[in-house]
Amino acid sequence: MAHLPRAEIFAHPPIRPHAHTPPYCHPCPTGLSFSVTDFEITHLYISSGHNFFGRERDQPSSNPALEVPSVWCVAGKGIEGDRFFEYKESYKGQITFFEEETYEDLCAQLGIWDRPPSVFRRNVITRGVRLKELIGYEFVIGDVRLFGTEESRPCFWMDQAFGPGAETALKGRGGLRAQILNTGRLTVSQSPQAARSK
């Protein structure tokens, strides 16, 4: 039975040191990295076209976000089949992440239960890791090495995609944008209970 994905965070300039070590992080013996445990990927999405990006106040498009069991990440280019693949050199958002806990909190806060996490147009939905803590660090999921560049900030389209008040409620927790440093595959995790029973 496979384990949950294991992520390692390596210091990478410019380093933005944490004020504390998060409870899910454990220093490696070398002291140069952190291992993130009990972390899972719950959903993976790709979309071949943009709905909101570059449209400003124009009408959004309707390209679906397709849920897939795995994605192929290509170093320096992005996710194969996704709209940002080969978008431009050194693009900060070659892959994007969003916390499932934030999605659940938003549903409860706004009383909206009929929108899936795909409406946020992020590639990777995670559980058990604070994505904001990865900004300014290299980290590894499975065999894919990434670098957290910045928050994936919410835009005004969130009020239309999810519901009124979503943009404001997501400020400071819109997810993570990252660059792909080596080619490899990300896959959806098994359920937490099955993985922990191993």
Backbone torsions as a table, in degrees:
resi	resn	phi	psi	omega
1	MET	NA	132.4	-175.8
2	ALA	-73.9	151.3	176.4
3	HIS	-85.7	164.5	171.1
4	LEU	-61.0	153.1	177.1
5	PRO	-57.1	142.1	179.6
6	ARG	-111.3	129.1	-179.4
7	ALA	-114.7	137.9	174.9
8	GLU	-119.6	136.8	-179.1
9	ILE	-108.6	122.9	180.0
10	PHE	-111.6	135.3	178.7
11	ALA	-58.9	134.3	-176.3
12	HIS	-144.9	124.7	-179.3
13	PRO	-67.0	142.9	-1.6
14	PRO	-78.1	126.8	-177.2
15	ILE	-83.4	135.1	173.6
16	ARG	-115.9	90.7	-172.2
17	PRO	-62.7	145.0	176.1
18	HIS	-76.3	148.0	175.3
19	ALA	-70.2	-23.5	177.8
20	HIS	-151.4	162.1	174.9
21	THR	-84.3	121.4	-180.0
22	PRO	-57.7	152.2	-175.3
23	PRO	-63.0	-20.8	-179.0
24	TYR	-92.8	2.6	-179.3
25	CYS	-104.2	137.6	179.7
26	HIS	-130.2	124.5	-178.9
27	PRO	-60.5	140.0	174.3
28	CYS	-79.4	161.6	-178.1
29	PRO	-56.8	-31.8	-178.8
30	THR	-71.3	-20.6	-176.8
31	GLY	78.9	0.9	-177.1
32	LEU	-97.2	-6.7	-175.6
33	SER	-147.5	168.6	174.9
34	PHE	-122.2	141.8	173.6
35	SER	-101.5	129.3	178.6
36	VAL	-101.7	121.9	-176.8
37	THR	-115.1	169.4	-179.8
38	ASP	54.2	43.8	-177.5
39	PHE	-122.0	134.1	-178.6
40	GLU	-136.4	155.4	170.9
41	ILE	-98.1	119.3	-176.6
42	THR	-97.4	-27.9	178.2
43	HIS	-147.3	149.1	172.3
44	LEU	-129.0	135.6	-177.8
45	TYR	-133.0	144.1	167.9
46	ILE	-133.5	154.9	175.2
47	SER	-142.8	135.3	-176.0
48	SER	-78.5	-15.4	-177.9
49	GLY	-140.9	161.6	-179.4
50	HIS	-82.7	142.3	171.2
51	ASN	-104.4	-41.0	-174.7
52	PHE	-117.2	-33.2	-173.6
53	PHE	-59.1	124.5	177.6
54	GLY	78.4	5.1	-176.5
55	ARG	-97.7	-12.2	179.6
56	GLU	46.9	-117.9	-177.0
57	ARG	-97.2	9.9	177.2
58	ASP	-73.8	173.9	177.9
59	GLN	-71.3	137.4	178.6
60	PRO	-71.0	159.5	174.9
61	SER	-89.0	-175.6	-175.1
62	SER	-132.3	38.6	176.3
63	ASN	-71.0	123.9	-176.6
64	PRO	-71.2	149.0	169.5
65	ALA	-91.9	114.9	-175.3
66	LEU	-90.7	128.0	176.3
67	GLU	-82.2	131.1	-176.3
68	VAL	-131.5	155.1	180.0
69	PRO	-76.5	-21.5	179.3
70	SER	-155.6	160.7	176.6
71	VAL	-133.0	147.5	177.9
72	TRP	-99.8	114.8	-177.5
73	CYS	-97.0	126.8	-177.9
74	VAL	-110.5	126.1	-176.1
75	ALA	-54.3	127.9	175.6
76	GLY	73.3	-0.8	-175.5
77	LYS	-120.7	-39.0	-178.7
78	GLY	125.2	-156.8	-178.6
79	ILE	-96.6	127.1	179.8
80	GLU	-59.2	129.0	179.3
81	GLY	89.9	-6.8	-179.3
82	ASP	-94.6	159.1	-174.1
83	ARG	-64.4	-24.7	-179.3
84	PHE	-96.5	8.9	179.4
85	PHE	-65.7	125.4	-177.6
86	GLU	57.2	34.0	-178.3
87	TYR	-63.8	-52.9	173.5
88	LYS	-165.6	162.2	-176.3
89	GLU	-64.9	137.4	177.6
90	SER	58.4	28.5	179.0
91	TYR	-63.0	135.5	-173.7
92	LYS	-76.0	-18.9	-176.2
93	GLY	-114.6	47.8	179.1
94	GLN	-64.3	-25.7	175.1
95	ILE	-148.8	144.6	-177.9
96	THR	-126.3	150.0	-176.8
97	PHE	-127.0	153.2	178.0
98	PHE	-148.3	139.9	-177.5
99	GLU	-83.1	129.6	176.9
100	GLU	-63.4	-31.6	177.8
101	GLU	-62.4	-37.5	177.6
102	THR	-66.7	-41.0	177.4
103	TYR	-58.9	-47.4	-178.5
104	GLU	-64.7	-39.7	178.3
105	ASP	-65.0	-39.0	179.4
106	LEU	-65.7	-41.6	176.8
107	CYS	-56.6	-47.1	-178.2
108	ALA	-69.1	-41.3	-176.9
109	GLN	-64.8	-40.7	-176.0
110	LEU	-99.7	-4.4	179.3
111	GLY	66.6	34.7	-179.3
112	ILE	-116.9	121.4	-173.5
113	TRP	-123.5	1.5	-174.7
114	ASP	-109.7	20.1	177.5
115	ARG	-116.2	126.3	177.9
116	PRO	-78.7	163.6	179.1
117	PRO	-64.4	-14.3	178.9
118	SER	-63.8	-21.5	-177.2
119	VAL	-65.1	-19.9	-179.6
120	PHE	-79.3	-8.6	175.2
121	ARG	61.5	34.3	173.2
122	ARG	-100.5	151.8	-176.9
123	ASN	-78.7	-41.2	-170.9
124	VAL	-122.7	121.9	175.3
125	ILE	-101.1	125.4	-173.4
126	THR	-115.4	164.0	173.1
127	ARG	-140.9	131.5	174.1
128	GLY	95.8	11.6	178.0
129	VAL	-141.5	139.5	176.9
130	ARG	-88.0	104.4	-172.1
131	LEU	-62.3	-32.7	-178.0
132	LYS	-62.2	-26.5	179.8
133	GLU	-70.3	-13.5	-177.1
134	LEU	-92.2	-5.0	179.7
135	ILE	-66.5	126.8	-179.6
136	GLY	89.4	8.5	-179.3
137	TYR	-129.5	149.9	165.9
138	GLU	-82.0	145.5	175.9
139	PHE	-148.8	156.1	-176.2
140	VAL	-121.2	130.8	172.0
141	ILE	-119.8	118.0	-175.1
142	GLY	61.8	-119.4	177.8
143	ASP	-110.0	15.9	-179.3
144	VAL	-105.9	123.9	178.4
145	ARG	-99.6	132.4	-176.0
146	LEU	-133.2	167.2	175.2
147	PHE	-130.7	121.0	179.5
148	GLY	-75.1	115.6	-173.7
149	THR	-92.5	-44.8	-174.9
150	GLU	-170.8	170.8	174.7
151	GLU	-66.8	141.9	171.3
152	SER	-86.5	86.8	-169.4
153	ARG	-67.2	140.0	178.2
154	PRO	-70.9	148.9	177.6
155	CYS	-116.4	175.8	-176.8
156	PHE	-63.1	-19.6	179.2
157	TRP	-66.0	-18.7	-179.6
158	MET	-61.5	-31.9	178.2
159	ASP	-65.5	-29.3	178.5
160	GLN	-86.9	-40.6	-176.0
161	ALA	-71.1	-40.2	-178.2
162	PHE	-106.6	-55.0	179.8
163	GLY	165.2	159.2	179.7
164	PRO	-54.2	132.5	-180.0
165	GLY	96.2	-7.3	-176.1
166	ALA	-66.6	-41.9	-178.3
167	GLU	-59.4	-47.3	-179.6
168	THR	-64.9	-43.4	-177.8
169	ALA	-65.5	-24.3	-177.4
170	LEU	-94.0	-0.3	-179.0
171	LYS	-59.9	127.6	-179.6
172	GLY	83.9	-2.0	179.2
173	ARG	-146.2	41.3	-178.4
174	GLY	-82.6	-2.8	179.9
175	GLY	113.1	-165.9	-174.2
176	LEU	-129.5	136.8	169.4
177	ARG	-103.5	143.9	-176.2
178	ALA	-147.3	158.2	173.1
179	GLN	-102.5	147.6	-179.7
180	ILE	-96.1	120.4	-173.9
181	LEU	-97.2	-23.0	173.3
182	ASN	-146.8	154.1	-174.3
183	THR	-78.6	137.9	179.0
184	GLY	178.3	-178.4	-175.1
185	ARG	-113.5	136.6	170.1
186	LEU	-105.5	140.7	179.9
187	THR	-130.1	155.9	176.0
188	VAL	-68.7	140.5	-178.6
189	SER	-73.3	163.9	166.4
190	GLN	-74.4	172.6	177.5
191	SER	-64.7	148.9	-177.4
192	PRO	-58.5	-40.2	-175.8
193	GLN	-65.8	-42.5	-179.9
194	ALA	-63.7	-40.8	-177.5
195	ALA	-69.6	-38.8	-176.7
196	ARG	-73.8	-20.3	-178.6
197	SER	-76.6	-13.8	-179.4
198	LYS	-64.0	NA	NA
